[in-house]
Amino acid sequence: MSSTEDRLGRFFDKRLAPLAEKLRARGTRFFPMGPDAQAASYYVAPRRGRPEFIQLDGPEDCEAALRALWEGHGMPELAALAGPLLELARQIEIREDEMGEISPFVYVMY
């Protein structure tokens, strides 16, 4: 297993799995686990008047934006995870000098 896989596995085991249990115990569901025979439709009208995108001026803005989003949805447990999640992203980021050459046998799409 690679170092990245180890880090992701530890993050999952120590942060995400316990958080999922807390949210599940609280009754939080992010999406239905199966079809709803009582539902007439699954269509949800889009919200009007709110921007779809927000301006992030740099990586440091991501934590605050995630925290605000999750707090706005009433999920303080997820909001507390914003900092550690972005720290993990920094740790596993692939840097330019770590990227290898593309094999001539790989079809390049762009």
Helices and strands as residue ranges (DSSP letters): H 3-11, I 12-16, H 17-26, H 60-72, H 76-79, H 82-92, G 96-98
